[in-house]
Amino acid sequence: MEGKRFKDESPSKHLLIKHNIGERKMQTDKEILSVPEAAKYLGISKNGAYELCRSKNFPVLRIGKKTLKISRKELEKWVIDNSYKNGGQ
């Protein structure tokens, strides 16, 4: 599964994940993404992206009471950092 790393996977799998993020990066030059844009960037539903925004360690920028924005660079870092945590080390 993309974005997750399991015990029996080699380090090259992590490079593949990084490569896939690099491909997505080409799809947008925007530094700051809306939640729907981040959802599209990650290949998940808008509801899934809003759910991530509610999680404790997700890099969301809260502007006022309703506006949520996501830094593309921080999002890429979050994906890489969490690909190990969710995989079962």
Secondary structure, DSSP 4 states (H G I P E B T S, - for coil): -TT---TTS-HHHHHHHHHHHHHHHTT---SEEEHHHHHHHHT--HHHHHHHHHSTTS-EEEETTTEEEEEHHHHHHHHHHHHHHTTT-
